[in-house]
Structures are given as C-alpha cells and as structure tokens.
C-alpha cells in the first residue's frame, strides 16, 4: 500500500501586511456603501446596518493592530 505524505507548507507571511491593508480598505468601502443604503432603509434595516457597521469598525481596529504586529515582525525577520 502506497502512502502519500504531504509536507506541510511553510507559513508565508511576506504579504500579510498588504492583505490586511486590502481588508481594511474593503471594509471601509463596505461601510460607505451601507451608509448610502441607509438613506432608503426602514428603521429596522437601518438598525441592522448600524450594528453591522459597528462590528466592521471593530474589525478595522483589529486589522490595524495586526498590521502593526506583522510590520514589526517583518522588520525583525519573522523570528
């Protein structure tokens, strides 16, 4: 019986900062688009959008903290 062994791929972190920055930008764009939608939304929909945007703001803060960590790690050679 032949066994297939897969080697685990190395953790490639070289583009993490850029990917996280893209995620921040996309999230900001989603907030802006949803704010435009709120002009036509019912009260209930508006509350849902506001709650979702609050979660998006929290995500942006977490992304930015992770960007700082990744940038620092990059400068230190990912030790």
HTML snippet that shows the backbone in 3Dmol.js (N, CA, C, O; Angstrom):
<script src="https://3Dmol.org/build/3Dmol-min.js"></script>
<div id="view" style="width:600px;height:400px;position:relative"></div>
<script>
const pdb = `
ATOM      1  N   UNK A   1       0.842  -1.168   0.000  1.00  0.00           N
ATOM      2  CA  UNK A   1       0.000   0.000   0.000  1.00  0.00           C
ATOM      3  C   UNK A   1       0.887   1.230   0.000  1.00  0.00           C
ATOM      4  O   UNK A   1       1.738   1.396   0.873  1.00  0.00           O
ATOM      5  N   UNK A   2       0.683   2.078  -0.972  1.00  0.00           N
ATOM      6  CA  UNK A   2       1.495   3.281  -1.108  1.00  0.00           C
ATOM      7  C   UNK A   2       0.914   4.396  -0.240  1.00  0.00           C
ATOM      8  O   UNK A   2      -0.286   4.663  -0.284  1.00  0.00           O
ATOM      9  N   UNK A   3       1.768   5.039   0.542  1.00  0.00           N
ATOM     10  CA  UNK A   3       1.317   6.127   1.420  1.00  0.00           C
ATOM     11  C   UNK A   3       1.714   7.459   0.799  1.00  0.00           C
ATOM     12  O   UNK A   3       2.857   7.652   0.385  1.00  0.00           O
ATOM     13  N   UNK A   4       0.780   8.342   0.743  1.00  0.00           N
ATOM     14  CA  UNK A   4       1.066   9.689   0.266  1.00  0.00           C
ATOM     15  C   UNK A   4       1.327  10.592   1.459  1.00  0.00           C
ATOM     16  O   UNK A   4       0.458  10.782   2.310  1.00  0.00           O
ATOM     17  N   UNK A   5       2.494  11.131   1.510  1.00  0.00           N
ATOM     18  CA  UNK A   5       2.839  12.050   2.587  1.00  0.00           C
ATOM     19  C   UNK A   5       2.869  13.459   2.023  1.00  0.00           C
ATOM     20  O   UNK A   5       3.590  13.760   1.071  1.00  0.00           O
ATOM     21  N   UNK A   6       2.079  14.297   2.628  1.00  0.00           N
ATOM     22  CA  UNK A   6       2.095  15.698   2.215  1.00  0.00           C
ATOM     23  C   UNK A   6       2.940  16.473   3.192  1.00  0.00           C
ATOM     24  O   UNK A   6       2.800  16.347   4.408  1.00  0.00           O
ATOM     25  N   UNK A   7       3.811  17.268   2.640  1.00  0.00           N
ATOM     26  CA  UNK A   7       4.605  18.121   3.503  1.00  0.00           C
ATOM     27  C   UNK A   7       3.781  19.349   3.836  1.00  0.00           C
ATOM     28  O   UNK A   7       3.090  19.910   2.986  1.00  0.00           O
ATOM     29  N   UNK A   8       3.870  19.746   5.073  1.00  0.00           N
ATOM     30  CA  UNK A   8       3.129  20.949   5.435  1.00  0.00           C
ATOM     31  C   UNK A   8       3.799  22.141   4.772  1.00  0.00           C
ATOM     32  O   UNK A   8       5.025  22.246   4.728  1.00  0.00           O
ATOM     33  N   UNK A   9       2.976  23.023   4.263  1.00  0.00           N
ATOM     34  CA  UNK A   9       3.524  24.193   3.598  1.00  0.00           C
ATOM     35  C   UNK A   9       3.991  25.191   4.644  1.00  0.00           C
ATOM     36  O   UNK A   9       3.407  25.317   5.720  1.00  0.00           O
ATOM     37  N   UNK A  10       5.021  25.869   4.310  1.00  0.00           N
ATOM     38  CA  UNK A  10       5.586  26.861   5.212  1.00  0.00           C
ATOM     39  C   UNK A  10       4.656  28.046   5.316  1.00  0.00           C
ATOM     40  O   UNK A  10       3.984  28.407   4.350  1.00  0.00           O
ATOM     41  N   UNK A  11       4.620  28.642   6.470  1.00  0.00           N
ATOM     42  CA  UNK A  11       3.789  29.817   6.699  1.00  0.00           C
ATOM     43  C   UNK A  11       4.410  31.002   5.978  1.00  0.00           C
ATOM     44  O   UNK A  11       5.406  31.559   6.441  1.00  0.00           O
ATOM     45  N   UNK A  12       3.835  31.388   4.854  1.00  0.00           N
ATOM     46  CA  UNK A  12       4.352  32.502   4.065  1.00  0.00           C
ATOM     47  C   UNK A  12       3.658  33.785   4.503  1.00  0.00           C
ATOM     48  O   UNK A  12       2.503  34.034   4.155  1.00  0.00           O
ATOM     49  N   UNK A  13       4.369  34.582   5.258  1.00  0.00           N
ATOM     50  CA  UNK A  13       3.795  35.804   5.814  1.00  0.00           C
ATOM     51  C   UNK A  13       4.247  37.045   5.056  1.00  0.00           C
ATOM     52  O   UNK A  13       3.975  38.163   5.493  1.00  0.00           O
ATOM     53  N   UNK A  14       4.920  36.874   3.948  1.00  0.00           N
ATOM     54  CA  UNK A  14       5.532  38.008   3.275  1.00  0.00           C
ATOM     55  C   UNK A  14       4.528  39.044   2.793  1.00  0.00           C
ATOM     56  O   UNK A  14       4.879  40.216   2.659  1.00  0.00           O
ATOM     57  N   UNK A  15       3.288  38.646   2.530  1.00  0.00           N
ATOM     58  CA  UNK A  15       2.312  39.610   2.025  1.00  0.00           C
ATOM     59  C   UNK A  15       1.176  39.893   3.013  1.00  0.00           C
ATOM     60  O   UNK A  15       0.152  40.462   2.634  1.00  0.00           O
ATOM     61  N   UNK A  16       1.355  39.499   4.277  1.00  0.00           N
ATOM     62  CA  UNK A  16       0.288  39.687   5.259  1.00  0.00           C
ATOM     63  C   UNK A  16      -0.094  41.147   5.443  1.00  0.00           C
ATOM     64  O   UNK A  16      -1.279  41.468   5.529  1.00  0.00           O
ATOM     65  N   UNK A  17       0.893  42.035   5.506  1.00  0.00           N
ATOM     66  CA  UNK A  17       0.599  43.457   5.712  1.00  0.00           C
ATOM     67  C   UNK A  17      -0.272  43.969   4.570  1.00  0.00           C
ATOM     68  O   UNK A  17      -1.270  44.652   4.803  1.00  0.00           O
ATOM     69  N   UNK A  18       0.100  43.645   3.358  1.00  0.00           N
ATOM     70  CA  UNK A  18      -0.661  44.120   2.198  1.00  0.00           C
ATOM     71  C   UNK A  18      -2.067  43.523   2.169  1.00  0.00           C
ATOM     72  O   UNK A  18      -3.035  44.217   1.858  1.00  0.00           O
ATOM     73  N   UNK A  19      -2.173  42.249   2.490  1.00  0.00           N
ATOM     74  CA  UNK A  19      -3.501  41.613   2.510  1.00  0.00           C
ATOM     75  C   UNK A  19      -4.391  42.254   3.572  1.00  0.00           C
ATOM     76  O   UNK A  19      -5.573  42.505   3.334  1.00  0.00           O
ATOM     77  N   UNK A  20      -3.818  42.513   4.735  1.00  0.00           N
ATOM     78  CA  UNK A  20      -4.585  43.152   5.806  1.00  0.00           C
ATOM     79  C   UNK A  20      -4.992  44.574   5.414  1.00  0.00           C
ATOM     80  O   UNK A  20      -6.105  45.006   5.711  1.00  0.00           O
ATOM     81  N   UNK A  21      -4.097  45.294   4.754  1.00  0.00           N
ATOM     82  CA  UNK A  21      -4.438  46.643   4.298  1.00  0.00           C
ATOM     83  C   UNK A  21      -5.583  46.600   3.286  1.00  0.00           C
ATOM     84  O   UNK A  21      -6.470  47.452   3.313  1.00  0.00           O
ATOM     85  N   UNK A  22      -5.563  45.622   2.408  1.00  0.00           N
ATOM     86  CA  UNK A  22      -6.673  45.438   1.463  1.00  0.00           C
ATOM     87  C   UNK A  22      -7.976  45.156   2.204  1.00  0.00           C
ATOM     88  O   UNK A  22      -9.034  45.661   1.829  1.00  0.00           O
ATOM     89  N   UNK A  23      -7.892  44.350   3.253  1.00  0.00           N
ATOM     90  CA  UNK A  23      -9.089  44.028   4.023  1.00  0.00           C
ATOM     91  C   UNK A  23      -9.641  45.277   4.710  1.00  0.00           C
ATOM     92  O   UNK A  23     -10.857  45.464   4.771  1.00  0.00           O
ATOM     93  N   UNK A  24      -8.760  46.128   5.225  1.00  0.00           N
ATOM     94  CA  UNK A  24      -9.202  47.386   5.841  1.00  0.00           C
ATOM     95  C   UNK A  24      -9.914  48.240   4.792  1.00  0.00           C
ATOM     96  O   UNK A  24     -10.999  48.764   5.042  1.00  0.00           O
ATOM     97  N   UNK A  25      -9.295  48.375   3.617  1.00  0.00           N
ATOM     98  CA  UNK A  25      -9.887  49.201   2.562  1.00  0.00           C
ATOM     99  C   UNK A  25     -11.242  48.657   2.121  1.00  0.00           C
ATOM    100  O   UNK A  25     -12.188  49.423   1.937  1.00  0.00           O
ATOM    101  N   UNK A  26     -11.341  47.351   1.952  1.00  0.00           N
ATOM    102  CA  UNK A  26     -12.613  46.743   1.547  1.00  0.00           C
ATOM    103  C   UNK A  26     -13.693  46.971   2.603  1.00  0.00           C
ATOM    104  O   UNK A  26     -14.848  47.238   2.271  1.00  0.00           O
ATOM    105  N   UNK A  27     -13.315  46.866   3.863  1.00  0.00           N
ATOM    106  CA  UNK A  27     -14.275  47.059   4.949  1.00  0.00           C
ATOM    107  C   UNK A  27     -14.745  48.509   4.992  1.00  0.00           C
ATOM    108  O   UNK A  27     -15.926  48.773   5.213  1.00  0.00           O
ATOM    109  N   UNK A  28     -13.830  49.443   4.785  1.00  0.00           N
ATOM    110  CA  UNK A  28     -14.203  50.861   4.733  1.00  0.00           C
ATOM    111  C   UNK A  28     -15.177  51.102   3.580  1.00  0.00           C
ATOM    112  O   UNK A  28     -16.168  51.815   3.744  1.00  0.00           O
ATOM    113  N   UNK A  29     -14.904  50.519   2.433  1.00  0.00           N
ATOM    114  CA  UNK A  29     -15.804  50.660   1.282  1.00  0.00           C
ATOM    115  C   UNK A  29     -17.179  50.072   1.582  1.00  0.00           C
ATOM    116  O   UNK A  29     -18.197  50.628   1.169  1.00  0.00           O
ATOM    117  N   UNK A  30     -17.212  48.958   2.294  1.00  0.00           N
ATOM    118  CA  UNK A  30     -18.497  48.356   2.670  1.00  0.00           C
ATOM    119  C   UNK A  30     -19.280  49.267   3.614  1.00  0.00           C
ATOM    120  O   UNK A  30     -20.500  49.381   3.500  1.00  0.00           O
ATOM    121  N   UNK A  31     -18.584  49.910   4.539  1.00  0.00           N
ATOM    122  CA  UNK A  31     -19.250  50.846   5.444  1.00  0.00           C
ATOM    123  C   UNK A  31     -19.838  52.011   4.650  1.00  0.00           C
ATOM    124  O   UNK A  31     -20.988  52.397   4.860  1.00  0.00           O
ATOM    125  N   UNK A  32     -19.049  52.563   3.747  1.00  0.00           N
ATOM    126  CA  UNK A  32     -19.522  53.691   2.938  1.00  0.00           C
ATOM    127  C   UNK A  32     -20.732  53.304   2.093  1.00  0.00           C
ATOM    128  O   UNK A  32     -21.697  54.064   2.005  1.00  0.00           O
ATOM    129  N   UNK A  33     -20.684  52.143   1.482  1.00  0.00           N
ATOM    130  CA  UNK A  33     -21.808  51.686   0.656  1.00  0.00           C
ATOM    131  C   UNK A  33     -23.058  51.475   1.511  1.00  0.00           C
ATOM    132  O   UNK A  33     -24.166  51.814   1.096  1.00  0.00           O
ATOM    133  N   UNK A  34     -22.874  50.923   2.686  1.00  0.00           N
ATOM    134  CA  UNK A  34     -24.040  50.680   3.541  1.00  0.00           C
ATOM    135  C   UNK A  34     -24.638  51.981   4.059  1.00  0.00           C
ATOM    136  O   UNK A  34     -25.848  52.070   4.270  1.00  0.00           O
ATOM    137  N   UNK A  35     -23.794  52.988   4.264  1.00  0.00           N
ATOM    138  CA  UNK A  35     -24.308  54.283   4.704  1.00  0.00           C
ATOM    139  C   UNK A  35     -25.179  54.922   3.621  1.00  0.00           C
ATOM    140  O   UNK A  35     -26.172  55.586   3.919  1.00  0.00           O
ATOM    141  N   UNK A  36     -24.797  54.713   2.373  1.00  0.00           N
ATOM    142  CA  UNK A  36     -25.624  55.201   1.272  1.00  0.00           C
ATOM    143  C   UNK A  36     -26.959  54.469   1.242  1.00  0.00           C
ATOM    144  O   UNK A  36     -27.996  55.072   0.966  1.00  0.00           O
ATOM    145  N   UNK A  37     -26.937  53.180   1.524  1.00  0.00           N
ATOM    146  CA  UNK A  37     -28.142  52.362   1.537  1.00  0.00           C
ATOM    147  C   UNK A  37     -29.091  52.782   2.656  1.00  0.00           C
ATOM    148  O   UNK A  37     -30.309  52.666   2.514  1.00  0.00           O
ATOM    149  N   UNK A  38     -28.542  53.265   3.758  1.00  0.00           N
ATOM    150  CA  UNK A  38     -29.371  53.633   4.907  1.00  0.00           C
ATOM    151  C   UNK A  38     -30.358  54.742   4.578  1.00  0.00           C
ATOM    152  O   UNK A  38     -31.393  54.854   5.235  1.00  0.00           O
ATOM    153  N   UNK A  39     -30.064  55.558   3.584  1.00  0.00           N
ATOM    154  CA  UNK A  39     -30.974  56.636   3.202  1.00  0.00           C
ATOM    155  C   UNK A  39     -32.321  56.091   2.732  1.00  0.00           C
ATOM    156  O   UNK A  39     -33.339  56.778   2.822  1.00  0.00           O
ATOM    157  N   UNK A  40     -32.326  54.872   2.238  1.00  0.00           N
ATOM    158  CA  UNK A  40     -33.540  54.266   1.700  1.00  0.00           C
ATOM    159  C   UNK A  40     -34.067  53.130   2.566  1.00  0.00           C
ATOM    160  O   UNK A  40     -35.016  52.445   2.184  1.00  0.00           O
ATOM    161  N   UNK A  41     -33.458  52.925   3.728  1.00  0.00           N
ATOM    162  CA  UNK A  41     -33.780  51.772   4.570  1.00  0.00           C
ATOM    163  C   UNK A  41     -34.886  52.105   5.566  1.00  0.00           C
ATOM    164  O   UNK A  41     -35.075  53.255   5.960  1.00  0.00           O
ATOM    165  N   UNK A  42     -35.601  51.068   5.955  1.00  0.00           N
ATOM    166  CA  UNK A  42     -36.586  51.211   7.022  1.00  0.00           C
ATOM    167  C   UNK A  42     -35.839  51.353   8.349  1.00  0.00           C
ATOM    168  O   UNK A  42     -34.626  51.157   8.407  1.00  0.00           O
ATOM    169  N   UNK A  43     -36.561  51.691   9.402  1.00  0.00           N
ATOM    170  CA  UNK A  43     -35.929  51.834  10.718  1.00  0.00           C
ATOM    171  C   UNK A  43     -35.245  50.547  11.147  1.00  0.00           C
ATOM    172  O   UNK A  43     -34.126  50.567  11.660  1.00  0.00           O
ATOM    173  N   UNK A  44     -35.931  49.420  10.932  1.00  0.00           N
ATOM    174  CA  UNK A  44     -35.371  48.125  11.313  1.00  0.00           C
ATOM    175  C   UNK A  44     -34.103  47.821  10.520  1.00  0.00           C
ATOM    176  O   UNK A  44     -33.104  47.380  11.089  1.00  0.00           O
ATOM    177  N   UNK A  45     -34.140  48.054   9.209  1.00  0.00           N
ATOM    178  CA  UNK A  45     -32.964  47.820   8.370  1.00  0.00           C
ATOM    179  C   UNK A  45     -31.820  48.755   8.777  1.00  0.00           C
ATOM    180  O   UNK A  45     -30.658  48.348   8.809  1.00  0.00           O
ATOM    181  N   UNK A  46     -32.156  49.996   9.083  1.00  0.00           N
ATOM    182  CA  UNK A  46     -31.152  50.976   9.486  1.00  0.00           C
ATOM    183  C   UNK A  46     -30.441  50.515  10.765  1.00  0.00           C
ATOM    184  O   UNK A  46     -29.224  50.652  10.886  1.00  0.00           O
ATOM    185  N   UNK A  47     -31.199  49.974  11.707  1.00  0.00           N
ATOM    186  CA  UNK A  47     -30.601  49.477  12.954  1.00  0.00           C
ATOM    187  C   UNK A  47     -29.662  48.309  12.684  1.00  0.00           C
ATOM    188  O   UNK A  47     -28.590  48.215  13.281  1.00  0.00           O
ATOM    189  N   UNK A  48     -30.072  47.419  11.783  1.00  0.00           N
ATOM    190  CA  UNK A  48     -29.203  46.284  11.426  1.00  0.00           C
ATOM    191  C   UNK A  48     -27.911  46.769  10.767  1.00  0.00           C
ATOM    192  O   UNK A  48     -26.823  46.276  11.062  1.00  0.00           O
ATOM    193  N   UNK A  49     -28.055  47.745   9.871  1.00  0.00           N
ATOM    194  CA  UNK A  49     -26.883  48.286   9.180  1.00  0.00           C
ATOM    195  C   UNK A  49     -25.942  48.961  10.173  1.00  0.00           C
ATOM    196  O   UNK A  49     -24.727  48.781  10.104  1.00  0.00           O
ATOM    197  N   UNK A  50     -26.503  49.734  11.090  1.00  0.00           N
ATOM    198  CA  UNK A  50     -25.682  50.415  12.087  1.00  0.00           C
ATOM    199  C   UNK A  50     -24.948  49.410  12.965  1.00  0.00           C
ATOM    200  O   UNK A  50     -23.778  49.611  13.289  1.00  0.00           O
ATOM    201  N   UNK A  51     -25.619  48.336  13.350  1.00  0.00           N
ATOM    202  CA  UNK A  51     -24.980  47.299  14.164  1.00  0.00           C
ATOM    203  C   UNK A  51     -23.859  46.614  13.387  1.00  0.00           C
ATOM    204  O   UNK A  51     -22.788  46.342  13.928  1.00  0.00           O
ATOM    205  N   UNK A  52     -24.121  46.344  12.121  1.00  0.00           N
ATOM    206  CA  UNK A  52     -23.100  45.690  11.298  1.00  0.00           C
ATOM    207  C   UNK A  52     -21.906  46.620  11.097  1.00  0.00           C
ATOM    208  O   UNK A  52     -20.758  46.175  11.127  1.00  0.00           O
ATOM    209  N   UNK A  53     -22.170  47.903  10.894  1.00  0.00           N
ATOM    210  CA  UNK A  53     -21.073  48.851  10.720  1.00  0.00           C
ATOM    211  C   UNK A  53     -20.243  48.982  11.989  1.00  0.00           C
ATOM    212  O   UNK A  53     -19.031  49.188  11.920  1.00  0.00           O
ATOM    213  N   UNK A  54     -20.880  48.864  13.137  1.00  0.00           N
ATOM    214  CA  UNK A  54     -20.139  48.889  14.401  1.00  0.00           C
ATOM    215  C   UNK A  54     -19.188  47.701  14.460  1.00  0.00           C
ATOM    216  O   UNK A  54     -18.035  47.845  14.866  1.00  0.00           O
ATOM    217  N   UNK A  55     -19.664  46.542  14.059  1.00  0.00           N
ATOM    218  CA  UNK A  55     -18.799  45.358  14.028  1.00  0.00           C
ATOM    219  C   UNK A  55     -17.676  45.542  13.001  1.00  0.00           C
ATOM    220  O   UNK A  55     -16.546  45.109  13.225  1.00  0.00           O
ATOM    221  N   UNK A  56     -17.994  46.178  11.889  1.00  0.00           N
ATOM    222  CA  UNK A  56     -16.968  46.444  10.878  1.00  0.00           C
ATOM    223  C   UNK A  56     -15.891  47.370  11.428  1.00  0.00           C
ATOM    224  O   UNK A  56     -14.703  47.157  11.181  1.00  0.00           O
ATOM    225  N   UNK A  57     -16.298  48.396  12.173  1.00  0.00           N
ATOM    226  CA  UNK A  57     -15.328  49.319  12.783  1.00  0.00           C
ATOM    227  C   UNK A  57     -14.417  48.561  13.748  1.00  0.00           C
ATOM    228  O   UNK A  57     -13.213  48.811  13.798  1.00  0.00           O
ATOM    229  N   UNK A  58     -14.989  47.645  14.506  1.00  0.00           N
ATOM    230  CA  UNK A  58     -14.192  46.835  15.428  1.00  0.00           C
ATOM    231  C   UNK A  58     -13.210  45.957  14.656  1.00  0.00           C
ATOM    232  O   UNK A  58     -12.071  45.767  15.084  1.00  0.00           O
ATOM    233  N   UNK A  59     -13.650  45.431  13.530  1.00  0.00           N
ATOM    234  CA  UNK A  59     -12.769  44.614  12.695  1.00  0.00           C
ATOM    235  C   UNK A  59     -11.621  45.448  12.142  1.00  0.00           C
ATOM    236  O   UNK A  59     -10.479  44.991  12.101  1.00  0.00           O
ATOM    237  N   UNK A  60     -11.925  46.662  11.719  1.00  0.00           N
ATOM    238  CA  UNK A  60     -10.880  47.541  11.192  1.00  0.00           C
ATOM    239  C   UNK A  60      -9.823  47.793  12.259  1.00  0.00           C
ATOM    240  O   UNK A  60      -8.625  47.761  11.974  1.00  0.00           O
ATOM    241  N   UNK A  61     -10.262  48.040  13.474  1.00  0.00           N
ATOM    242  CA  UNK A  61      -9.308  48.262  14.567  1.00  0.00           C
ATOM    243  C   UNK A  61      -8.429  47.028  14.777  1.00  0.00           C
ATOM    244  O   UNK A  61      -7.218  47.149  14.963  1.00  0.00           O
ATOM    245  N   UNK A  62      -9.035  45.855  14.746  1.00  0.00           N
ATOM    246  CA  UNK A  62      -8.267  44.615  14.912  1.00  0.00           C
ATOM    247  C   UNK A  62      -7.297  44.416  13.745  1.00  0.00           C
ATOM    248  O   UNK A  62      -6.153  44.013  13.953  1.00  0.00           O
ATOM    249  N   UNK A  63      -7.750  44.697  12.518  1.00  0.00           N
ATOM    250  CA  UNK A  63      -6.867  44.584  11.351  1.00  0.00           C
ATOM    251  C   UNK A  63      -5.671  45.513  11.508  1.00  0.00           C
ATOM    252  O   UNK A  63      -4.537  45.115  11.240  1.00  0.00           O
ATOM    253  N   UNK A  64      -5.913  46.742  11.937  1.00  0.00           N
ATOM    254  CA  UNK A  64      -4.828  47.715  12.078  1.00  0.00           C
ATOM    255  C   UNK A  64      -3.833  47.272  13.144  1.00  0.00           C
ATOM    256  O   UNK A  64      -2.627  47.452  12.973  1.00  0.00           O
ATOM    257  N   UNK A  65      -4.311  46.703  14.228  1.00  0.00           N
ATOM    258  CA  UNK A  65      -3.402  46.180  15.245  1.00  0.00           C
ATOM    259  C   UNK A  65      -2.571  45.030  14.686  1.00  0.00           C
ATOM    260  O   UNK A  65      -1.378  44.917  14.965  1.00  0.00           O
ATOM    261  N   UNK A  66      -3.212  44.192  13.902  1.00  0.00           N
ATOM    262  CA  UNK A  66      -2.490  43.067  13.307  1.00  0.00           C
ATOM    263  C   UNK A  66      -1.479  43.557  12.270  1.00  0.00           C
ATOM    264  O   UNK A  66      -0.402  42.976  12.133  1.00  0.00           O
ATOM    265  N   UNK A  67      -1.816  44.615  11.547  1.00  0.00           N
ATOM    266  CA  UNK A  67      -0.874  45.202  10.583  1.00  0.00           C
ATOM    267  C   UNK A  67       0.374  45.670  11.317  1.00  0.00           C
ATOM    268  O   UNK A  67       1.492  45.424  10.866  1.00  0.00           O
ATOM    269  N   UNK A  68       0.188  46.340  12.442  1.00  0.00           N
ATOM    270  CA  UNK A  68       1.339  46.802  13.227  1.00  0.00           C
ATOM    271  C   UNK A  68       2.209  45.627  13.654  1.00  0.00           C
ATOM    272  O   UNK A  68       3.434  45.678  13.545  1.00  0.00           O
ATOM    273  N   UNK A  69       1.564  44.565  14.144  1.00  0.00           N
ATOM    274  CA  UNK A  69       2.312  43.380  14.570  1.00  0.00           C
ATOM    275  C   UNK A  69       3.066  42.750  13.406  1.00  0.00           C
ATOM    276  O   UNK A  69       4.242  42.407  13.535  1.00  0.00           O
ATOM    277  N   UNK A  70       2.398  42.601  12.282  1.00  0.00           N
ATOM    278  CA  UNK A  70       3.024  41.981  11.117  1.00  0.00           C
ATOM    279  C   UNK A  70       4.165  42.846  10.581  1.00  0.00           C
ATOM    280  O   UNK A  70       5.210  42.321  10.195  1.00  0.00           O
ATOM    281  N   UNK A  71       3.975  44.156  10.556  1.00  0.00           N
ATOM    282  CA  UNK A  71       5.028  45.050  10.070  1.00  0.00           C
ATOM    283  C   UNK A  71       6.249  44.961  10.983  1.00  0.00           C
ATOM    284  O   UNK A  71       7.384  44.949  10.506  1.00  0.00           O
ATOM    285  N   UNK A  72       6.020  44.898  12.279  1.00  0.00           N
ATOM    286  CA  UNK A  72       7.117  44.758  13.236  1.00  0.00           C
ATOM    287  C   UNK A  72       7.831  43.427  13.031  1.00  0.00           C
ATOM    288  O   UNK A  72       9.060  43.370  13.018  1.00  0.00           O
ATOM    289  N   UNK A  73       7.059  42.366  12.874  1.00  0.00           N
ATOM    290  CA  UNK A  73       7.647  41.045  12.631  1.00  0.00           C
ATOM    291  C   UNK A  73       8.453  41.031  11.337  1.00  0.00           C
ATOM    292  O   UNK A  73       9.515  40.412  11.266  1.00  0.00           O
ATOM    293  N   UNK A  74       7.948  41.708  10.327  1.00  0.00           N
ATOM    294  CA  UNK A  74       8.652  41.769   9.041  1.00  0.00           C
ATOM    295  C   UNK A  74       9.998  42.457   9.230  1.00  0.00           C
ATOM    296  O   UNK A  74      11.017  41.991   8.721  1.00  0.00           O
ATOM    297  N   UNK A  75       9.999  43.563   9.960  1.00  0.00           N
ATOM    298  CA  UNK A  75      11.242  44.297  10.204  1.00  0.00           C
ATOM    299  C   UNK A  75      12.245  43.458  10.989  1.00  0.00           C
ATOM    300  O   UNK A  75      13.455  43.604  10.818  1.00  0.00           O
ATOM    301  N   UNK A  76      11.739  42.583  11.846  1.00  0.00           N
ATOM    302  CA  UNK A  76      12.618  41.749  12.663  1.00  0.00           C
ATOM    303  C   UNK A  76      12.880  40.385  12.035  1.00  0.00           C
ATOM    304  O   UNK A  76      13.410  39.492  12.697  1.00  0.00           O
ATOM    305  N   UNK A  77      12.527  40.219  10.801  1.00  0.00           N
ATOM    306  CA  UNK A  77      12.840  38.979  10.090  1.00  0.00           C
ATOM    307  C   UNK A  77      11.962  37.812  10.455  1.00  0.00           C
ATOM    308  O   UNK A  77      12.393  36.669  10.299  1.00  0.00           O
ATOM    309  N   UNK A  78      10.744  38.035  10.937  1.00  0.00           N
ATOM    310  CA  UNK A  78       9.785  36.983  11.272  1.00  0.00           C
ATOM    311  C   UNK A  78      10.378  35.951  12.229  1.00  0.00           C
ATOM    312  O   UNK A  78      10.226  34.745  12.031  1.00  0.00           O
ATOM    313  N   UNK A  79      11.045  36.432  13.251  1.00  0.00           N
ATOM    314  CA  UNK A  79      11.625  35.497  14.234  1.00  0.00           C
ATOM    315  C   UNK A  79      10.590  34.974  15.156  1.00  0.00           C
ATOM    316  O   UNK A  79      10.900  34.178  16.043  1.00  0.00           O
TER     317      UNK A  79
END
`;
const viewer = $3Dmol.createViewer("view");
viewer.addModel(pdb, "pdb");
viewer.setStyle({}, {cartoon: {color: "spectrum"}});
viewer.zoomTo();
viewer.render();
</script>
